[in-house]
Amino acid sequence: EAGVTQFPSHSVIEKGQTVTLRCDPISGHDNLYWYRRVMGKEIKFLLHFVKESKQDESGMPNNRFLAERTGGTYSTLKVQPAELEDSGVYFCASSQRGGGFSYNEQFFGPGTRLTVL
Amino acid sequence: AQSVSQHNHHVILSEAASLELGCNYSYGGTVNLFWYVQYPGQHLQLLLKYFSGDPLVKGIKGFEAEFIKSKFSFNLRKPSVQWSDTAEYFCAVLNTGFQKLVFGTGTRLLVSP
């Protein structure tokens, strides 16, 4: 079974440009999460989709970040315009849908390393 | 808000040495705790988790962790490390109800052969 995949693995852009990151979750996983790790700091939650709906976007830094999950399959995270502080590793994770407060393991992708110059 | 502290940012050990990585969390209610590992060039993967029951949790590759509620701690241990344990280790707590993980800053472990 294929794991969570992310594209691209690395992206180097200049300040002010736009970048779109893509995440393909494990097939059948309704839950999709985005996390970010700025260098030297903790991995921080950005948002959570259940199918195509945003369940929790409390971690999104500002309105320069736009996440979508049309059709409830893959997701994109667009940064427009990119700023220097957006540099970091962006992780995607997916899990099966659980009922109520049950938890299903989150499986992580390899991450996209974004560098904004 | 929940937070997780990992005390050691870098640890260097020789093979066969014992390992203990500290993790403290801030949340006082029911907690679900995790240790994740990221080997060089690989994905984050789950080492072990604690939800309830026996506070001594055994995970993959000989790792274990002990949940001590009174100390708000969930330290990771391994009696004898191997070179292949070189990786970055992350402690995390689940924000129950919101299904999001709150991570510590990570500990880079280097095991010299």
Boltz contact constraints between the chains, C-beta under 6 A:
constraints:
  - contact:
      token1: [A, 42]
      token2: [B, 103]
      max_distance: 6.0
  - contact:
      token1: [A, 42]
      token2: [B, 104]
      max_distance: 6.0
  - contact:
      token1: [A, 42]
      token2: [B, 105]
      max_distance: 6.0
  - contact:
      token1: [A, 43]
      token2: [B, 103]
      max_distance: 6.0
  - contact:
      token1: [A, 45]
      token2: [B, 100]
      max_distance: 6.0
  - contact:
      token1: [A, 56]
      token2: [B, 98]
      max_distance: 6.0
  - contact:
      token1: [A, 101]
      token2: [B, 96]
      max_distance: 6.0
  - contact:
      token1: [A, 105]
      token2: [B, 46]
      max_distance: 6.0
  - contact:
      token1: [A, 108]
      token2: [B, 43]
      max_distance: 6.0
  - contact:
      token1: [A, 108]
      token2: [B, 44]
      max_distance: 6.0
  - contact:
      token1: [A, 110]
      token2: [B, 43]
      max_distance: 6.0
